[in-house]
C-alpha cells in the first residue's frame, strides 16, 4: 500500500487504487483532488485529530497488510467497523473519506486476539520528557549505566540482593489486585503471624522494660523524693519545738517515743535537725530527725546528766540524710545540742570509720576505742557506711566542753 503515496494527485490512479483497496468498483473517473473530503459528522470532526495516521503507517503498524484480521475486506478495511461509526453497511466512497488517512481505534487487550508487537523505538528518537515518563511508569531507568545501578540499589538494597520468592509473589499479587486462592491466603496469613519465639521475646522485652521503669521510679523516690519529704517534716518539727519553748509548753524530763525534745546543730556541716526520742525508722529516722538511744539495752544518758554518753543515730543517705558528711568532721569541730533551757557544746574527739552494726560497745559510758580514759560527758553519733548501704556503721565521738544557759545567749560556736 505504500505505492499509493505518489498517485495522490492523480484522479485516475486514485480510482484504481480505491478499487483495489476496498475490493469493490469505485468511481474511476473521479479524482480525489477534484472532490476532496469536506464532510462534517463523525469522521469530519476526527479529521486531523491525533487518532489518525497515514495509510502507510497503518499498514506498518498492522503487519503491512492493511488492518488485517477477521471481518476485513480484501483491502484490509473492516466494513462493520464503519457501520459502527454511523456509515451503515456501505463502504465509504472517496468523497466521504480520504484514502491517505485512516483512523486506528485504540487497542483493546480484551478483544484483540493477536497483535504484531511494534519494535521499541530507538534511544535517539525518545525525547527526555518521554523517557522520564516511561521510566516513572515502568520503573526501568532509561539513562546510562550509573542510573540503572542506582535504580537497582533502590529496589533491591545496597548490594543488589533480590527479594525472597514469597515476598515477591505476595507483592505482585497485591499490586495486580487479583483475588488470592484460599491456600495462598492461608499461607500469607501464617507468614504474617509471629512465631512463638517472637511472641516470647516480645513479652520478655516488655517485662524488662517495665522492670527498668519501676526501678528508675524507685531510685528516684529513694534518692530524691524521700529527702524532700523528710526535710519538710524535720523543718516543721523544729519550728514547732521552738514555738513551744518560746510559749513554755514543754518542760525538761522524760519524753515519749517519737517526741522531739532538742535540736542538733553542726555548724561545719550546716546541719540543723530535731532530736526525737527513740531510733524508730517510721517515727523518727525516716522523718528526717535524729534519734536518741533511750530504750532497752541501748539506753544512753541525756545531755544534762553529770556523766554518761549521749548516743544519737541518723540516716547518712535518703530521708533527709542529716549525717551524710559526718566523716568530714575533724577533732575540735563543734557539735551543739540545744534544749529548752540550755546549750550543750561538744568538741569532736575521734572517729571510727567502720565497725559492725552489732558493736553496741560504742554506746557505753566510756566507749572503747574512743580515746576516753574515764567517765565524762560524751556524745556519740552513729550512721551507716559505706554510702547507700547499711552493711557497716561509722562512729563519731565528742566530749562536752561547755554548758550554757539560753538566758546568756548563744555560745561562741554558733555565733562565729
Protein Blocks (a to p, Z undefined) as FASTA:
>chain_A
ZZmmmmmmpmklmmmmmmmmnopacdfkbcfklmccfbecjklmmgopakbccfklmmmm
noonajgpghiafkopafklmmmnonajbdcdfklpcfkbccdddddfklmmbdcddddd
dfklpcfklmmmmmmmnopafbdfklmmmmmmmmnojnopacdfklmmmmmmmmnopacd
fklmmmmmmmmpccfklmmmmmmmmmmmmmmmmmmmmmmmmmmmmmmmmmmmmmmmmmmm
mmmmmnopaccddddehiafbdcddfknopacdddedjdfklmmmnopacddfehjllcc
dfkbmbdcddddddfbgjhiamlmmmmpcehiacddddfkbccddddfbdcfbacfklmk
lmgmbaghklpabdcddddddddddehiakbccddddddfbdcdfklopafklmZZ
